[in-house]
């Protein structure tokens, strides 16, 4: 009790009388060690242990006072030992050897209470107390502004008992005075090339107070995003009465940045003014090598002028990095960053499959639709399956906007041959984007899938497809929704399922549509390091083509059969059947059934010279590159209707294909006056002969014709 009372008096006295001003410090000490008895009684005692708990107050140029309690345990023989409780104080000085290393000298004094444990046959008094006095020396290493580690030796003469030396290892935990120690640490940092020489560290209570520094965790996949969107914030406050000028702050994370990034802050602060600042970072692709979450040191440098003096405040903070596959669903557009369409493996898969199916289907059908169909079937043959990730299921993680999900890059999904709904949607989008087909994400509660653009306007799409309810009309285009997790029923089943989900959730206002190209404006796609195209083993070409053609015929039958049945019934009812037969021929032609189409058009022309049938027969010959026969049909049509816009376009196109450019220009000029919008769709006809742009545009429109259904 006496020792505790003395310690309480010492600590209260320290806190009451010491000037804890701006340059003072307060630390708690923990010092375990070993006790070596010395002197005439040392033969009675052997090596023991000791622990010291205390407080230390620093003030002035390295001066300090301290107080605390200690406990020594010293064996006497095999059956007994000595315990010593002590309470006391001291004073001393720290001598800095470097910004981090310091040498310590101190003088000590206090009161101890000793007692013999298990006295046995020991004669005489078994407990007692007296003053003690001594001194010590040691070294300390400043780890950060809050903690230092130390080692040293202390000699104490326990009057009436023995003298002893304690060797200790310990820690100091600072409760006050961090600014001064932070300034010392700044002096230990190497000078960065971007920093101006001659700057001095501000004294505590001087210049700008930099505090409340906080960072959000960094997602490597968005490393370009953080160039303009902050990864943290800080608060700066002027501690001066006059204006502070030329304020500049930079952030550098050495492992993942090439150079410091300027942070957004005002160039001047008035006296007492404060401002919240955003912290930015421009990361290198090195962050994409992070496969496990990690932490890194962030160097913050604040420079400013007060009068003619340049000041510099430097801080080292910790930033957390998630792994490269991590993402949260607070913004559904974020998934766009994973759609790496330029990955060599994705380009190889997509372009190879597209090359296999090119010209295998009807040129009259929408090219985007045929490509998407072929890639879908190729993925099925490749063995890609839908597997819910039990660790991060989209249905659960998408509900919690802060939950961190695991998403696969497209190449990874190809390598694993499996993925969640988000992984498969990302893969299919990447494959289509790799061959120039625009895509989008669709989100409904607990699920994400995708859509691709037909590159058709709504009016044209409604004419080209039997049921426009199977399409989505957004941004002036028609889109095909595809439930990519439907891996068994083929492309058509995936299309039907995707359209059904869209209709159901659109009525409830629960469907989100996010075009990839718009999302990339905020969340740029990244390049996943590594990977090789030649490691992918595609299915055999004959299997891909056969599966594609089988699905294509299913699509044609689905689209055409109900319409054929209705038109044939209308023909059977009699009346003027020529327009109906012409529409039947157009229906066959739109789906590439040219033999059936030509038979219907020819039956119409046997009855009379019918303008739409002439145009449409010419179109079939044009698509088959029989330009002279096509020209003869178009010429007959022009005799019937010299000012018909569709006829003028057909004559201009076939003349251009036959390299009769004068006739092409003459017909195109007439078309521009009659229907400027239609003329604009085929602008290559009005360009100079031999133009690279003209040739490219002509090739692009080679398989496009205007069918006349009148």
Protein Blocks (a to p, Z undefined) as FASTA:
>chain_A
ZZmmmmmmmmmmmmmmpccdfkbccdddddddddddedjklmmpccdddddddddddehj
hiacddddddddddfblmbccddddddddddddddfbfkbccdddddddddddddehklj
agcjfbdcdddddddddddddfblmbccdddddddddehiagcddddddddddfehklmm
mmmmmmmpccdfkbcehiacddehiajadehiacddddfklmmmmmmpcfbdcddddfbf
bdcehiacddddfklpfbdcdddddfbdcehiacdddddddddfklmmpmbdcddddddd
ddddehjbccddddddddddddfkbccfkbfklmmmmmcfkbmklmmmmmmmmmmmgoka
cfkbcfklmmmmmmmmmmmmnopacdddfklgfklmmmmmmbccddddfklmmmnopacf
klmmmmmmmmmmmnopacdddddehiacddddehiafklmmmmpmblmlpcceehiacdd
ddfklmknojmlmmmmmmmmmmmmmmnopaccddfklmmmmmccdddeehifklpccddf
klmmmmmmmmmmmmmmmmmmmmmmmmmmmmmngpjfklmmmmmmmmmmmnopamlmmmmm
mmmmmmpccfklmmmmmmmmmmnopaklmmmmmmmmmmmmmmbfklmmmmmmmmmmnopa
klmmmmmmmmmmmmmmlmmmmmmlmmcehiaklmmmmmmmmmgccddfZZ
